[in-house]
């Protein structure tokens, strides 16, 4: 093994900040006393200044104090001082571990409602917010930090002091982080501002707004956080006969009902667990992963060798991949590029890659890892396998049925017509976003398959970039506008698609506001009304003669 190359770190790295034990315990006691009267449930609302603190329902004691003190320690990290250009570029190159771009989302009221129309219904699908790594990842990171604990490379002393248990406790594996609560709360606040007049007309009740999530707690907790932001200024008060001195008090925020469907039965937000054919013929199938494997072989072994030379340790391809993954969590949870991310910014000769100010040259490793992740996801969840689009069909069916009901219901007659939801809010995972995007035909309109042998220029222009549409808290929304007056016997309406809060053209429509007749045709042709059970049942079972199921084979040429 060569001696470690001398490196000049790009940014001063920060070791975990120390917090005095007495200060931790004192703060913990205050927090526990503040929360002692709150019953912590997944759908319970907390006041704004308390909602991002993990609640403990047990009476204050040593265990509870230590738990809250641990949470305080998790949130206390000395601030990173990254280079601004690099930070912005890295944030957009971390695949599904990228942070949500709150800083440039639209704000303000809905001001472009089409003339002669009114907002009748809203559909929103959200991925859960920023989460902790899985316990397997935390364990592997602990081993990697141990492997590098004796490094003497100048500027990387933070590795010797690194504590995986402090920042990524295994017991928090896959759980929503406080940052994830904030993600969904802030998105909820922006949607509430956009639809303020709509919410004034339609206050919350469980028959008016549907909240649904996958069975994972990070999704149901995200639903709760979103609802706190969405209904913060629209708490529903009801007439009461209670005396003014009643001991009963209203909750500080609007509680909402969130329902889940058991894993294996959820055909919308956790559909991959409900389709046996997909699990057997697509998930982790060698042919599906072939392009990712070919691309990985083109750069990852060389990167592992380079890291071994730089760090003076025997680094593997898996180690390099773990560094990239943990860089994503470092940025998304802590806005910090001064730790694991920094290892991927270095070159074997110990210098910063020069590119005349162009971040793409500095971030070469990030670009490659991003492409690698996209090659895997494009074929596992995207249009690289036609069958993946089929897995959005149950969502498409419920969407179409609900929109049609909203456009045909007589909203001017009291007591007439079938009731319909004014809002559907569903919370799932990155694959939920990808399957629905595939169903809609997004990120594949040019018909060119994503392959490992594409040139750098072709890869830079690819449509499928999970960093931009499937990051933490990513979302898809449909705004349904209904004509105020119409002499037509058919429903008259316009539908607009939003991706991460910004308008996007629905494939197959000529304008941002898609006519109902066109929208219905597009969603129907995409597969609404599908025979899900027939196409997703046992792979060896005979299909009904009238069932049409899409191919599970990758679309690239062999």
C-alpha positions, 0 to 999 in steps of 0.5 A: 500500500502506498503512503497516503497522499498529502491532501488539502481539504476543500472545507474545514471539517467539523467534529461533533459539537460537545454539549455539557451533560448538565445543559442537556439534562436541564433542556431535556427536563424542560422539553419533557415537562412541555410535552407531558400533557400531549398524547403522542400519536401519529395523527396527533397535532402539536403546536408549531414550536413543539411539533419537531421535537420527538415526544415521549409519553412516559412520565419524566425519568432517567430513560426519557431524559436520556432519550431527549438529551440524545435528540438534542445532541443529534440536532447540535452540530457545528455548522459546515462552511462549504463552498457555495457553488459546490454545495448547490451542485452536490445537493442536486447530484445525490439521487433519491437521497437529495434534499428537497429544494425548498429555497426556490419553490413558488410561494403565494396564493393561487392567482391564475385560476382559469376565467369561468372556472373554480378550483374543485379538487386537489390531489397530492402525492408526497414521498416521505421527508428526510429519514435516517439511514437504515440500521444496516447502513449505520452498521456498515458506516461504523465499520468503515469509520473504524477502518479509517480511524487511524488515517493520518491524512492532513485535514481528515482528522474528523474521521478519527473522532467520527461517531456514527452512533451520535449522528445515525443511531441504529435504533432510528434506522429508516425513521423520519428525522426532524428535518423530515418533519420540517420538509412536509410541514413547510410543503404543507404551509406553501400548499395552504397559502396557495389554496387559502381561499379553497380552504376557507370554503372547505374546512376539514372533516374526514369526509372532505379530505382524505389522508392516506399513507403506506404502512411505514411510520415515516410515511404516516408521520409525514402525512401528519406533518403535512397536515399540521402545515396545511391546516395550521390557519384553518382549525375547525371550531364547532358549536358547543354547549360546554360551559366556559370554565370547562376543563376540556381544551381544544388541541393546538392544531387540527387533528386529521385522520390518516389511514394505512393499508397493510403492506402487501395489500396497498396497490398505490403507495406501496405497490411493489410489495403487492405485485408478485410478478414485479418482485420476481421478474423485475426487482433485482433481476440480473437483466434489469440491473445489467446497464447499472452493472456495466456502468459501475464497472467502468468507474467504481473499481478505479475510484476504490483504488484511488481512495485506497491510495489517498487514505492509506486503507484497503477501500472496496467498491462497496466502501466508495458507494457507501461514502456516496450514500452517506454524503447524501444523508449528511447533506439532507439531514445536516447540510454538511459537505465537510465530512464524507462528501469531501472524500469524493471531491478529491483526486489521487494526486491530492489536489482539487480538480481544476475546471475553470470554475465549472463544478462539473469537473470538480464533482466528477465522482458525484456525476457518475454515482448519480448516473449509476443510481439512475440506471438502476432506478430507470429499469427498476421503477421507470420506463426502462421496463414497460411493466413499471408503468402498469404499477401506477394504474391503480392510482390512475384509476382512483384519480380518474374516478375521483376527478370525474365525480368532482366534475359531475357532482351538482355542487349548487344543490343542497343534499343532491349528488354524491359526496366527493373528496375535495382533497386527496393526500397520499404519502409514500416512497420514492418508488411511489413517485417513480411508478406514478411518473412512469404511468403518466409517461414522464421522463421518457418522452423522447423514446431513448433508453438510458444505457451505460454506453451513452456519451457524457453529453447524452447522459447530461441531457437525460430526462430521468434524473431522480435527484430532481424529481424523486428526492426526499419529500418529492411530490406530484399534485393535480389541480382540478378546475370545474366550469362555474356554468356549462350548458354541456351534458358532459363534464367540463373541467381543466386539470393541471399537473404540478411536480415538486410544486411547479407546473409540468405539461401532462404528456399527451396534452398540448397546454398546461391546463388539460381539458377533461376529455383529453385527460380522461383519454390519456389516463385511460390509455395509460392503463386506468381500469387495469386488471391489477390482480391478473397481471400482478398475481403468481408469475406462473399462473395463466392469464385471463384471455382478456388481460393485457399485461405489459412486458417485464423485459428491459427495453434496451437492445440486447 
